[in-house]
């Protein structure tokens, strides 16, 4: 029996990169997965990859920052699989600049996707978690459900030009620790993973003009300059960036039954301490 057999997971931003790796990892361990992404094609690709490995998944296309997305996401899981046991708040992107160049729109975009969206999803999930906990207790089969919020070392330590992003990611640490206290009585473990340098399209190496990605019709600069990477990489004790699959492994640790007595914690997945 796989570790997550019979569990249902919602993973936001799981059409690409770390989110896709998390969705595949959970599915490989037996979970049924709601693959949430802003764009239809990447969501379909992850669903197809899960199906190819013998798993079960459905796509959920939409903007996590939309006011009604939380309700839709929880409803999608219940409609497709009849339950919801794991929530991974992973969706996000970067929009960097120094504070004196930062607009209100830029600030709110980062807060909305990284902080407000998880809040709405978790708020929408609470009635289900409460009812499910009572149902399980009445049946004499209590079980733990899991929430994993995705933060960043920028949220822990700050990062130049990431004022809004760092603020939003830092907020998830407070959310994690507070909700672990509120939801402990419901047997919901709430933890957080803070990623360092993981090799994705947001951190891709470039020379010259930075690459851009499209988010809701806007173009946003991503990637890390080769010179910056060459200077940064030797400071990582393991000597290299992490892979999306390794990042997914850190999240997986908080989803399996072996972590049922771990809650309110922040796991740093960054290749080792720099200090």
Beta strands, then each sheet from edge to edge (+ up, - down):
strand 1: 8-11
strand 2: 32-37
strand 3: 56-61
strand 4: 86-89
strand 5: 145-152
strand 6: 188-195
strand 7: 205-206
strand 8: 212-215
strand 9: 218-221
strand 10: 224-225
strand 11: 266-269
sheet 1: 3+ 2+ 1+ 4+ 5+ 6+ 11+
sheet 2: 7+ 10+
sheet 3: 8+ 9-
end
